Amino acid sequence: VLGKKDAESEYMRSLVTSLDRVTLSIHDAPREQHLQTVRDHLELSDLGSIDLDRRPLGMEACGLTAGYLAKLHLVDVVPLREVHFDADDGHLVLDQTTLRNLELTHTLAGEKEGSLIQAIDSTRTWMGRRLLKEWVLRPLTNHERISARQVAVASLVKAPRRLDEIRETLKSMRDLERLSTRLAYGRANARDLVAVADCLERMPKLQALLSEGSSERLHECSDGLSELDPLMHHIASRIVPEPPMMIRDGGIFQVGVDEKLDDLRMKAGEGTDWLKGFEAREKERLDIPSLKVKQNRQFGFFIEITKSHLDKVPDEYRRRQTMTNAERYTTDELKEWEEIILTADDRAKALEYELFLELRRDVASYASNLSSIGRKVASADVLASFAYHARKRSWTRPDIRDDTTMDITNGRHPVLEEDGRFVPNGINFHNKRRFLLLTGPNMGGKSTYLRQTALISILAQTGAFVPAEKARIGIVDRVFTRVGAHDDLRRGRSTFMMEMIEVAHILRRASPRSLILLDEVGRGTSTFDGLAIAWSVTEDISKRIGARTLFATHYHQLTGLAEEVDGLVNVHVQVADVNGDIRFLHTVADGPCDDSYGVQVAALAGLPSGVVERARDLLIFLEGQASGARAGGDGTPDSRSAGQSSLYGWMLPKASTKPDAEPPSQLEPVKEIIVQEDPILREITERLEALDPDSLTPREALEALYAMQAALRKTNETKELEE
């Protein structure tokens, strides 16, 4: 929600459009009105008590939101419960690129099936499903809070009977959080109140189950769950078990709730019984089996007789309406009872409506308590879901550390392991093993290995168990991904440009506590340009940032960096070559891999045999031509010293004229580059400069070209003689 001025800003629009699944709404009001809106909604004369006075933008945003909600729901005051300032310092940060690449909520194709949340969701309530998504998208970075969730999950894993009873109690429970919101806005109907009573009826049993064991987190969830038990009895003793959908249709309250209502119902009921008896008597008296007593809003009650029996209609019947196959009549007696029935029924419905509004106001006064109970129930639901999934999939409790290590034994992808054929792999990071350079064949499972590592880290920091035999994970502050290839044609960004933007974001934002996943950096441009960028990025992350990094690449020239860069280790995806046919083992082992098996994979994909054979021959030739471009050899260029200018300074952004640091006292001498000029090329250059293309005839232009061509031929002949 933006104000009108912000909504017209191109910068703000570009920010909003970069977010997935976000709809822009505009709501405008003066700044002072925003502040007054917050005061009115919170019933405060001074906002300093909630620290809004030190956050002016937060204060305006809060007022804008409250005003927008009030306008949206057509109410004067929005029932705000509290204002909470959220910050990223207590949560693992996942940017939009990472959310998309890791497929946390949706797959890259936009489907929920195949996402992480869909794979691990075993919750029994809608409020639990929403909280599960919140926990996955905002994992914790506080060791104590993570441990508290883990203890709760572990206690339920060890008590399967208790776990099953909790899940059975939660089954089919209505959404208390949404119900409390409907109550607060005055939108709840009778069925909603029955649903509230049903939820509250389950609370004593749920509270007793959660109070068992020694988990403080589950005890927090159980605290105060049954405090609204009197409200449950208040609702259950008044409303029928299955009330109508519309609150003006009557039939909401039980007998005995209101004497006046019971009296009106009795009169309406007597009239209904009289109608049934009247219809039966008239059928028998007139010998018309098809005679019916009906009602509609236009004519009230009437007698309907088919045209085949019109000769039996008595004189006291007065015609009301003629139909195609029947006639409709009324009598004085029917008219009298109609007035009694309709008057009593309408009065009863009006009274019931007033009684319901009064009851709804009473229940709405507990909306905040209901929302709080709903939040606790949702937390218990998510923890029970974690425990159920851990037992079902044999997941293990990770050991969370306040360091930058990571040691996962036989880890599995939490989504793909359901296939039953998944090959587990471990990963190990420590101070001398911070950057893993992953090489291996296409289709070998490198991208899956990258995503698996990130997903296990995220699950561990949500407090869940993880798909591994054993896991020790140092807390991660941010997860960065550079995976896959896509463009942004709307903004004029090519695939390679998008790739470089993502890499630049990582290099600027990553810290030593981050987890970085890079897949095929530099592949969107020429081979040597891409290799140079990948090489430089590898060095920068390893030497400057020091974050835990997994870099999957087909630039095997980079494997030599293990000899030069501290903390960089080569790992590879294993493959078996059996009589020229490759078999993917999908296992990861230490050491480099010198072959990507791209030609073999192309053959498996169905490329024509002639194309595959030609590609194999060209591969041998090209590998021989580029054999010298490899890290770790004597030909590796050294980094420039501080203060030394680049020969390619024209490509780089202009820096400040003031150096950031004092230049070194001595610089290594720069070798002078001598370029010998070719006299023939100089002659051709002079001829081109002397020509005036606009004044040349076609004949003169052709002769000039012949002359320059002859000069070039002469130069080539001279070189051949010299050789």
Secondary structure, 3 states (H helix, E strand, C coil): CECHHHHCCHHHHHHHHCCCCCCCCECCCCHHHHHHHHHHHHCCCCHHHHCHHHCHHHHHHHHHHHHHHHHHHCCCCCCCCCCCCCCHHHECEECHHHHHHCCCCCCCCCCCCCCHHHHHCCCCCHHHHHHHHHHHHCCECCHHHHHHHHHHHHHHHCCHHHHHHHHHHHCCCCCHHHHHHHHHCCCCCHHHHHHHHHHHHHHHHHHHHHHCCCCHHHHHHHCCCCCCHHHHHHHHCCECCCCCCCCCCCCCECCCCCHHHHHHHHHHHHHHHHHHHHHHHHHHHHCCCCCEEEEECCCEEEEEEEHHHHHHCCCCCEEEEECCCEEEEECHHHHHHHHHHHHHHHHHHHHHHHHHHHHHHHHHCCHHHHHHHHHHHHHHHHHHHHHHHHHHHCCECCEEECCCCEEEEEECCCCHHHHCCCCCEEEEEECCECEEEEECCCCCCHHHHHHHHHHHHHHHHHCCCECCCEEEEECCCEEEEECCCCCEHHHCECHHHHHHHHHHHHHHHCCCCCEEEEECCCCCCCHHHHHHHHHHHHHHHHHHHCCEEEEECCCHHHHHHHHCCCCEEEEEEEEEEECCEEEEEEEEEECCCCCCCHHHHHHHCCCCHHHHHHHHHHHHHHHHHCCCCCCCCCCCCCCCCCCCCCCCHHHCCCCCCCCCCCCCCCCCCCCCCCCCCCHHHHHHHHHHHHCCCCCCCHHHHHHHHHHHHHHHHHHHHHHHHHC
